Amino acid sequence: MCKYFNVSRSGYYGFVKKMGVPDRDLPLAELVKECQEECKQTYGYRRVSIWLDNRNHHHNPKTVLRIMQKYNLLSVVRRKRYQHYSSLLHKYPNLLNREFHADRPNQKWVTDISYISTKQGFLYLSVIRDLYDNSIVAYKTATKQTVNLVLNTIRAAKRKEKVTAELQLHSDQGFQYTSQAYFNLTQSYGITPSMSRRGNPYDNALAENFFSILKTECIHRVKLNSFDEARKAIDEYIYFYNNQRIQLKTKLTPIEYRRQYDV
């Protein structure tokens, strides 16, 4: 039979061994099915994720999408036709262009947003990192990923640091960074925006690199039950990162290296 159906003997016995073993995705699929029955199968994976979060079942939205695809639980609502809005958005030239060296503080900043998973849901973290010393100039957290999260991060950096017209602020093409509010704020502060091309993450790698360090050395080592616990962990780690964590390249902490420029 294996020869007839062109399958291997090991594959057949592997299939037999798994027979009767519950699918580990099944509990989540049942919850998604309940949600779709309640909403008459009108929710996309993002709304399903929120529905699950509200019932204390926290999963990465991409996991929810995979389950919906696997069990044919996708929305049956007609998808909207895509419209091209690029003419209404602010896009900026890539001034950074992988030139990560900075001669002085507040010459080149990079910014990005990442999410921190907690039992309450996702906490979004926005940071600005200075390429001169790799320090975190400013950061803000919020339970929603909004334009204000980015604007408040820039405001915090402006209160802390001396900003000149030569300052470049590099980002990806997220909706927060192409918004009118972002354009207005950077113009009012005399900051020059820089932006990566779509599908080209390399110029923003140093912003993403910090998130990798944060999650490896802090977030993934603890279980965060609430937003408050996540905020406290982030506060403590960023203080450690700026003031105590030695960098291999300079053999100094970011703040120690930064202070040398002022001497």
N, C-alpha and C positions, 0 to 999 in steps of 0.2 A: 504493500500500500504506500509506504514511504517513497519507493521508487516511482510508482505510478503518479503520485501527486508532486513529485520532485521536491521532497523535503528531506532533511537529514534525520537520522535516527535520534541523535541527541536533541534536535529541535522538537521532535515528537514527544520524547520522554520529558523534556522540560515543560512542554505544554500540559502533559498529563499531571506532572507534579504540582503545577499551579492551579489545577482544577479544584474548585471548592474554596480557594483562598480568596477572601474578600478583597476587592479593589480598594487600595488605600485612599483613592480619590472619591470613593463613593459617599462618605459622610458629607463632604463639602458639596458634592453634586446634588445631594438631596436638599441641602439648604438653598442652593441656587435655584433648584426646581421649585421650591416653596416660594421663593421670591418672585420668580417669573409667573407662577400661577396667580400670585397676589396682584401683580402689576399687569396681568394679561400679556405677558411676554413683550413688554414695551421697553424694558430697561437694557441699556448697553452695559458692558462690563464695569464701567466706572460707577454707575448708579447702583449696580449690584454690590460692588465693593463697599459703598457707603451704607447700603442696607445691611450688609453683614457686620460692618463696624458698629452700627447702632444696636446690634444684638450681641456685641462682645465676641464676634468671630472675626479676628483680624488676619487678613491675608493680603499678600502683594497683589495689586490689581492685575498684573500680568499672569499670576497664577489663576486668578478668577477667569480671565479670558481663556486660558488653556482648558480649564474645566468646561467652560461653556461651549467651546469648540468640540471638545471630546465627546460630550453627551448631547450635542445638538440642542443647546439651550440658549442660542443666540437670539437677540431681538428679532422680531419679524416685522418691525416697523420699517417702512421704506427709507433707505438711506438718503440723506440730503445730497444733492449734487454739489460737488466741490466748486467753490468760487475762489478765484485768485485775487487776494487782497494786497499783494505786495506793493501796489502803488499807494496804499493808504498807510503803510508801515514805514518806520524809520529804519533804514539799514545804513551801516557805516563801513568804511573801508577797513581792511585788515592791516592796521598800523603795526601791530606786534609782529606778525609774520615770523613767528618762531625765534625772534630775537629776545631771549629771556633774560639777558644780562641788563642790569640797571646800574648806573654810575652813582646814584644817590637815592636816598629815601624819597618816596612820593613822586617817583618818575614814571613807574609802570605798575599799575594794579591789575589784578585779574579777579573776576567775581563769578560766582555760580551758586546754585541752589541744590541741596540734596535732602533726602528724607531720612528720618530716624524712626525706626519701628518701635512702638511701645504697645502695651496691652490696651491702651486707650485709643490707639490709632497711630497715624503718622504725624510726626512733628517735623516741620520743614525748617531747614537751617540755611540761611543766606550768609555768605562770608565775602570779605574783601581781603585779598592777600597781596602783600607788597613783594615784588620780585627782587628788590634790593637785598633783603635779609630773610625773605620767606615768612615774615611775621604776619599774624592775622591782625589787620588794622582795625577791623570792626566786624561784628556779626550780630544777627538778629534771628529770632525763632518765631514761628507762628504755626497755628494748627491748620491754616489754609495757605495754599500757594498763590499769593496775590501780587499785584504790582506794588502795593504798599510795603510788602515785606522787603522788596529790593530798594525802594525809595528810603525806607527807614534805615537800612544798612548804610546807604550812601550818606545820609544825614549824620549818622553816628560817626562815620569816618571823617566827615568834614568838621565836626565839633572837636575831634581829637587831633587832627593833623593839619598842617599848613598846606593848602592846595594852591598850586600855581597853574598857569595856562599850559605848561608843558606836560602836565599829568595826563597819561593815557589810562583809560579804564576799559579793559578788554573783557568781552563776554561772548557767549554763544548767541544764537538767534531765537532764544526763548521769547515768548510773547511779552514778558515783563520788560525785556531790554529793547524791544522794538516799539514800545508804546509811546504815546504822545507825552505822558507824564514823565517817563524816563528822559525823553528828549528835553523837556522843559527844565527838569532839575539839573541835569548835567550842564545845560547851557547857562543856567543861572549861577552855577558854581565855577564856571570856566573850565570844566573837565572835558577832555576830548575823548569821545567814545571810539572804541575799536571793536571789531566783530569778526568772528570766524565765519567761513562759508558753511552752508548747510552740508552735513555729512563729513565735515573735516574737523575732528575733535582735537587735533594735535596742539593748536595754539592755546587751548584752554586746559591743557593737560595738567598744569601746575595747580590750578584751582581744584580739579578733580583729584589730584594727588593728595592734597590735604585731607579730603574726605576719606580717602583710602586709609591714610594714617590714623585719622580719628577713629574710624570704625574698627580697624585692626587692633589698636592699642587701648581702646576704651569701650566703645559701644558694644562690640561683639563679645566682650568679656563679662558683661553684666546683664541681668534681666531687668528691663525697665518696665515697671508696672504702670507708670503714669507720665503725663507730660512734665510735671514738676520734677520727677526723678531724672528725666532726660535732660531738662534744662540745667539742673544742678551738675549732672555729669559733664555736660558740654562746657559749662562755666569753669569747672575745676580743670578739665583737660586743656582748654585753650590757655588758661593761666599757666599751667605746667609747660605747655608747648612753647609759649612765647618767652617765659622767664627761666625755665629750668632744663628743658630738653636740649641737650647738646647736639649740634649738627655736625656730621662727619666732615663736611667740606671745610668749614671754618673753625671747627673745634670750639665754637662758642654758641651760646644760646642766641636766638634771633635778636632779643633786646640788647644783649651785650654787643653784638656786632653792629646794631643800629647806633648805639651810643658812641661807638668809636668814630663814626662819621662826624659827630658834633664836637669831638674833642679838638 
